[in-house]
Amino acid sequence: MTSTEPTLSTQQAPGDRRRWFALAIIMAAAFMDLVDVTIVNIAIPSIQRDADASLSQIQWITAGYALAFAAGLITGGRLGDIHGRRRLFLVGIGGFTLASALCGFAANPEMLVASRLLQGGMAAMMVPQVLSIVHATFPAHERGKVFGLFGAIVGLGAVSGPLLGALLTEWNLFGLEWRPIFLINLPVGVVAFLLGRRYITESRAPRALKLDLVGVALVTLGLLMLLYPLTRGRELGWPLWGHLCMAGALVVFAVLVAYERRKAARDGSPLIELSLFKVKSFAAGVAVQTVFGVALGIFFLIWTLYMQIGLGWSPLRAGLTGVPFSLAVSTAAGMSVQKLVPRFGRKVLQAGALVMAVGVLLYIWESHRYGLAIASWQMALPLVVMGAGMGLIVAPLTDAVLSEVPREHAGSASGLINTVQQMGNALGLGLVSVVFFGVIGDRLTRAQVGPAFAHAFQHALWWVAGIMGVIFLLMSALPKRPAQHVEGAPDDGLPATEREPELVG
């Protein structure tokens, strides 16, 4: 993306209150997306029980969203650059709201999985426009305040998502069981769509990169060939075609690399800018983001299954148990960016990986020691330690990965980082069938369910701890002193895709 130098004349007038209405609208949409990711996890056991979903289907309810979101993220941003950010935001939020309705009224698990795929695709149209609209609407000196508000919204979404999901599931509104977790998006989405048409100013990039639909198709095909056998293999007895399909995914990814090289030489607008991987810190950072996504994908799904099916807890109790984790993530993330990373650099991220691994090991120990009698307060210590470790990583990681990337490629690099994290998340959710369900017997009696799920939870956590060790090693290739891009600074180091776009209309 070629950027234009920002000037105050391209922004809405400082006295124009419309821009604050626009900010509220896009933040409501961002909040809706953030909550939707966490709200579903807590309701998964209820969905499985009420909809009679198979184990692979409940994996796809979460992994399908992540896969569609990852596959469409870069393309969604480019469509906004070409056709207008306001227009794509409205398409995205309108489609997201419709998909939420389809999820809420799904007649069977297959329809729910398909609706979640649509929901993830629409989120990929909506989410990339949020930061672009902020940069088009607010002058540089106001962005510090704006991104402070945005950070608060992210933290609120992390805390409120599980609780909201637990309450809506527990209340069983109108006898709808888990369905209100999706239907709650309808009034928010409709209001945001109507107000967005009025208050958001249209903007687009003067010279946008072309679409790479072949690249999107190859990425999606490769991931599907990898994920589908992983999620279905256990139920089908690991057939030969599943192994061949996963091996074929590697061939598809090789074809993708060859195609992207030709695409870059032909018109300079590949889906993946392969030259970025010549930067050692970026290549390592992408690996960190991917593997970290795998760890989170595994943990959050097995955690809710362990608490609600293994221990027999209600959704509300499970949601409240996770509050210390969310608070620890938010607190540590703020300290990491503001105080620790500027002083200690890369060591903070590596410490975060080790701290999170220690929290996971504590959780394994407590789960084994207390068994099915474990209480919520006994989980608080490992969850706080894990949350603190995660907070030390998530906030400064993107800046660390982008530190040595040339500015002209910062936009492509930023989009790729977000994409691989979602892909890692989808892969982690697929691996749950191996590291968690693969340890559980097929025909369990009621008395065997609790011990089997507790044992599978401990087994899967060993995988998560191992992954955190791998992340620690990969982080050694990150810059010792990651550059921090401060919003609103005269030279804010923004990715090219996030510079002020040209306003139209």
Residue, then its C-alpha position, 0 to 999 in steps of 0.5 A: m500500500t502506498s501511503t500519503e503524508p497526513t495533513l490536518s486538512t484530510q481529517q474531519a474538523p477538530g470541532d466536528r463531533r461526528r468523528w466521536f460517533a464514528l469512533a463509538i460505532i467502530m469500537a462497538a463492532a470491534f467489541m462485538d467481534l472480540v466478545d464473540v470469540t470468547i463468548v462461544n467457548i464458554a457455551i460449547p458444552s451446552i451447544q454439544r448437549d442441546a444440538d447433539a453435536s459430535l466432537s469434531q463439530i464442536q471443534w469446527i464451531t470454533a476453528g471454522y470461525a478462526l479459519a475463515f477470519a484468517a483466510g479473509l483478513i488481508t483480502g478484507g483490508r485490500l477490499g476496503d482500500i479499493h472500494g472504500r473502508r466505510r463501504l466494506f465496514l458496513v458490508g462486514i457488520g451487516g454480514f456479521t449480524l446476518a450470520s449471527a442470526l443464522c447461528g442463533f437459529a441454526a437447526n442442526p450442528e451442520m448449519l451452525v458450523a456453516s454459519r460460523l464460517l460465514q461469520g468469520g468471513m464477515a469479521a474479516m471484512m469488518v475488522p481490518q477497516v477499524l484502524s483505517i477508519v480511525h486514521a482517516t478520521f482523527p488527526a495524529h495528536e488525538r490518536g493517543k487518546v483514541f487508542g487508549l480507549f481502544g485498549a480499554i475496549v479490548g480489555l473489557g471484551a476479554v473480561s466480559g466475553p466469558l461472563l456474558g456467555a455464561l450468564l446468557t447460557e445460564w439464564n436460558l432466556f425464552g428457553l433458547e439455551w445457548r442461542p442468545i450468545f449469538l442473537i445478542n449481536l443482532p440489536v448491536g449490529v443493526v444499530a451500528f449499521l444504521l449509525g455507521r451509514r450516517y456518521i462514518t466518512e468514506s475513505r480509500a487508498p489512492r493506490a491500492l494493492k490488487l487482490d490475490l484471490v488465487g493466493v487466498a484459495l491456496v491458503t484456504l485449501g491447504l488449511l482445510m486439507l490439514l484441519y479436516p483430517l485432524t478433526r475427523g481422523r479420530e472419529l473415523g479411525w485415522p483412515l489412509w486418506g486423512h494422512l494423504c490429505m495432510a501430506g497433500a497440504l504440504v504440496v499445496f503450501a509449496v505451490l502457494v510459495a511458488y505462485e506468490r513469488r510469480k505474483a510479486a514479480r508480475d504486479g507487486s501485490p502478492l497475498i504474502e510478501l515472501s521477501l519479508f522472511k529474509v528478515k530474521s526477526f520477522a520470520a521468527g516473529v511469525a513463527v512465534q505468533t503461529v505457535f502461540g496461536v496454537a497454544l491458545g487454541i488448544f488451551f481455551l477449548i480444553w479448559t471449558l470442556y474440563m470445567q463444565i463436562g469433566l468437573g460438572w460445573s455450570p457455565l456461570r461458575a466456569g465463567l467466573t473462574g476465568v475472571p482472575f485470568s482475564l484481569a491478570v492479562s490486562t494488568a500485565a499487558g499494560m505494565s509490559v508496554q508502558k514500563l517493562v519493555p522500554r527498560f528490559g526489551r526482549k527479555v520481557l517477552q521471554a520471561g512471559a513465555l516462561v511465566m506462562a509455562v510455569g502457570v501451566l505446570l502449576y495447573i497440571w499439579e493442582s488438577h492432579r492433586y485435587g482431582l475432581a474436588i478442585a475448587s475455583w479458588q484453587m485454580a486462581l493461582p495458576l490462572v493468574v500466573m498464566g494470565a500474567g505471562m500471556g499479558l507480558i507477551v501479547a501487548p509488545l509482541t507485534d512491535a517486536v516482530l515489526s522492529e526490523v521490517p522495512r517501513e515500505h513493507a510494514g503494512s503487509a507484515s502487520g496483516l500477515i502477523n494477524t493472519v498467522q495468529q488466527m491460522g495458528n489458533a485454527l490449527g490448535l483447535g484442530l489439534v484438540s482432537v489429538v491431544f485431548f479427545g485422543v486420550i478419552g475413551d469412546r464409550l464412557t460411563r457417567a462415572q468415568v467422564g470426570p476422571a477421563f476429562a481431568h486426565a485428558f486436560q492434564h495431558a493436553l496441558w503438557w503440550v501447551a507447556g512444551i509449546m511455551g518452551v518452543i516460543f521461548l527459544l524462538m523469541s531469542a531471534l527477536p530484536k533485543r530492544p524492540a522498537q515501539h510505535v507510539e500512536g500520535a507521534p510526529d513520525d508514528g511508524l505506522p504500517a503503510t496500510e494504516r496511514e491516513p487514506e484519502l477521504v472521499g464523499 
